[in-house]
Amino acid sequence: MKQILLAAAMLLTINVMAQITKSDYDVSKDKESGAVVFKGQCSFADLSKESSFSWLKRGSDAYKPDTNAVKYLKKNFGNYEIVVFMGTWCEDSQNMIPKFYKLLQLIGYPMDKLTMYGVDRAKTAKYIEHKLYKIEKVPTIIVYKNHSELGRVVETVKKSIETDLINIIKDDVEKQEAAQQK
């Protein structure tokens, strides 16, 4: 029980710090590929500023998400918090994160509800966030509501990023709608 309370307190402290400091990352080179590695809390603005991350703009510009899914998420997704772990060196992250970014822009997601961490090849962040969130693969997109995890998209999507996110929040949205009808 003490371990659970300690972990919860640490998670809360990290989240509070995340709200205060949106960028706290180290930059290094990946020993395997020579790619630039962001390790720690970063933002899409930070990623956009790095000239070697052309994959972000290219992937975002090329992605065309499902229009109906965008409408659904625009209406329903703003009530959720998101924590993202990604590797700037990782092909899966370079594929999924630009699509996710485009989707967030299209739905007008409040970016102050998003916390993003870069990790190295060992899947470690700058501090202990990777342990608290039990990160094993990247990218990992975690959806929360009221500090409770509702679901994750890990490494690859099942159908599309927007459909996978809808599937995570669908039960919660249906419960909300049922409660409003009472």
NORDA-V675641 format. One record per helix or strand. SS is the DSSP state (H for helix, E for strand). FROM is the first residue (numbers start at 1). TO is the last residue. If there is no record, write none. Layout:
ss->SS from->FROM to->TO
ss->SS from->FROM to->TO
This chain:
ss->H from->2 to->20
ss->E from->24 to->29
ss->E from->36 to->42
ss->H from->44 to->49
ss->H from->54 to->62
ss->H from->67 to->79
ss->E from->81 to->86
ss->H from->91 to->107
ss->H from->111 to->113
ss->E from->114 to->118
ss->H from->129 to->132
ss->E from->140 to->145
ss->E from->148 to->154
ss->H from->161 to->181
